[in-house]
Amino acid sequence: MRGLIATIALVGLASCVTPAPRRGAPEVALPALALTPASLGASVSLTQRLSFAHELDPGGPRSLEALLEVDPAALRLAGFALGQRVFTMEWDGERLEEQRDARVPEQFQSRTVLRDIQLVYWPAPAVRDALGPGWTLEDAPGQRVLRYGDKEWMSVRYGGEPRWKGRAELVNAAEHYRLTIDSQPTEE
């Protein structure tokens, strides 16, 4: 029974992280980012509760526990559903490696997770340097907005300083989901 519940949670997670099929071509492709771990400018180790809500998922939001570690050499993320590790990913600035439980749906994309983590936590100058023509990043105390032209495509609201402490809420208008991240530094 526990495995069935974990599988249901994973299917819901994938539906929230991955863009749902929409009619017509997407209006815009979000920038990939792929920043180096060292460009964060800090080492962090966090326990997190991630809640995903996709506008086309009537059963949402879906939650997942995670451990995030970033040091100059790598970003490492492990996700857990009902106490079982269901995926790990490691990004060294050049290669993204992942391991996933067979129950994690194909729609769950590690590159999307990497992009969202970097948009939420990386310094604004590093994010701006990775954006293509037409993209801008507004960064102010407690919030950040990613625009293409004059349209807001992603926004982040922060509940604490530094930004990786407390709550961050990302709203993705391009891919139609909301991600709420509640973080606590791990005990050392």
C-alpha positions in Angstrom: 0.0 0.0 0.0 2.8 2.4 0.9 4.4 1.9 -2.6 1.0 2.7 -4.2 0.7 5.9 -2.3 4.3 6.9 -3.2 3.5 6.2 -6.9 0.4 8.4 -6.8 2.4 11.1 -5.1 5.1 10.9 -7.8 2.5 11.0 -10.7 1.1 14.2 -9.1 4.5 15.6 -8.7 5.4 15.1 -12.3 2.1 16.7 -13.5 3.0 19.8 -11.5 6.7 20.1 -12.5 6.2 19.4 -16.1 4.2 21.6 -18.5 0.8 20.2 -19.3 0.0 19.7 -22.9 -1.7 22.9 -24.2 -3.4 23.7 -27.4 -1.2 25.6 -29.9 2.4 26.4 -29.7 3.8 27.8 -26.4 4.2 31.5 -26.3 7.7 31.4 -25.0 10.5 29.0 -24.1 11.9 29.8 -20.7 15.7 30.2 -20.5 17.5 27.0 -19.3 20.1 28.8 -17.0 22.5 25.9 -16.2 24.7 28.1 -14.0 27.8 26.7 -12.2 27.4 25.7 -8.6 30.3 28.0 -7.7 28.4 31.0 -9.1 26.0 30.7 -6.1 28.9 32.3 -4.1 28.0 30.2 -1.0 27.7 26.7 0.3 24.3 25.7 1.6 22.8 22.6 3.0 19.0 22.6 3.4 16.1 20.4 4.3 13.0 21.4 2.2 9.4 20.7 1.8 8.3 21.3 -1.8 4.7 21.8 -2.7 3.7 21.8 -6.4 0.4 22.9 -7.8 -0.4 22.8 -11.5 -3.4 24.6 -12.9 -4.6 21.4 -14.7 -4.2 19.1 -11.6 -7.4 19.0 -9.7 -5.8 16.8 -7.0 -3.0 19.3 -6.2 -1.0 20.6 -4.5 1.5 17.7 -4.2 4.3 17.7 -1.6 7.7 16.2 -1.4 10.6 16.3 1.1 14.0 17.1 -0.2 17.6 17.6 0.8 19.5 20.3 -1.2 23.3 20.8 -0.9 25.3 23.3 -3.0 29.0 23.8 -2.7 31.5 25.2 -5.3 31.9 21.7 -6.9 28.3 20.6 -7.2 24.6 21.0 -6.6 23.0 17.8 -5.1 19.3 17.3 -4.7 17.5 14.2 -3.3 13.7 13.9 -3.2 11.8 11.7 -0.8 8.1 10.5 -0.9 6.8 8.9 2.3 10.4 8.5 3.6 11.6 6.7 0.4 14.2 8.3 -1.8 12.6 8.7 -5.3 15.2 10.7 -7.1 18.7 12.2 -6.9 20.3 14.7 -9.2 23.8 16.2 -9.2 24.9 19.2 -11.3 28.6 20.0 -11.5 28.3 22.9 -13.9 28.7 20.8 -17.0 26.9 17.5 -16.5 23.6 16.7 -14.9 23.4 13.2 -13.5 20.2 11.7 -12.1 18.9 8.5 -10.6 15.2 8.0 -10.3 12.9 5.4 -8.9 11.1 3.5 -11.6 7.9 5.0 -10.4 9.0 8.6 -11.2 7.1 9.5 -14.4 9.1 10.5 -17.5 7.5 13.9 -17.4 9.5 14.8 -14.3 12.5 16.7 -15.8 15.6 17.4 -13.7 16.6 20.3 -16.0 13.4 22.1 -15.1 14.1 21.5 -11.4 17.7 22.8 -11.9 16.4 25.9 -13.7 13.9 26.6 -10.9 16.4 26.2 -8.1 18.8 28.5 -9.8 16.2 31.1 -10.6 15.1 31.1 -6.9 18.5 31.1 -5.2 21.4 32.2 -7.5 22.5 35.9 -7.4 20.7 38.2 -9.8 23.9 39.1 -11.8 24.7 35.4 -12.5 21.1 34.8 -13.6 21.1 37.9 -15.8 24.3 36.8 -17.5 22.7 33.5 -18.5 19.5 35.1 -20.0 19.1 35.4 -23.7 18.1 38.5 -25.7 14.8 40.0 -24.7 14.8 38.5 -21.1 15.2 40.6 -18.0 15.4 39.8 -14.3 14.1 42.3 -11.8 15.4 41.7 -8.3 14.2 43.5 -5.2 14.1 42.8 -1.5 11.6 39.9 -1.1 10.9 39.3 -4.7 12.3 38.6 -8.2 10.5 38.7 -11.6 11.6 37.1 -14.9 10.2 38.9 -18.0 10.4 38.6 -21.7 9.6 41.9 -23.2 7.0 43.5 -21.0 5.3 40.2 -19.9 6.0 38.5 -16.5 6.7 34.8 -17.0 8.1 33.8 -13.7 8.0 35.4 -10.3 9.5 34.5 -6.9 8.4 35.9 -3.5 10.7 35.3 -0.5 9.8 35.1 3.2 13.2 35.3 4.6 16.8 36.4 4.4 19.0 34.9 3.2 16.7 33.8 0.5 17.3 30.1 1.1 16.0 30.4 4.7 12.3 30.2 5.1 9.7 30.2 2.4 10.0 31.0 -1.3 7.1 30.8 -3.7 7.7 30.5 -7.5 4.9 31.2 -9.9 5.5 30.0 -13.5 3.1 31.6 -15.9 4.7 30.0 -18.9 4.3 26.4 -17.7 1.3 27.0 -15.5 2.4 25.9 -12.0 3.3 27.2 -8.6 6.1 25.8 -6.4 6.3 26.6 -2.7 9.7 25.8 -1.0 9.9 25.8 2.7 13.6 25.5 3.7 15.6 25.1 6.9 19.4 24.9 7.1 20.5 21.4 8.1 22.1 20.9 11.5 25.8 20.7 11.2 
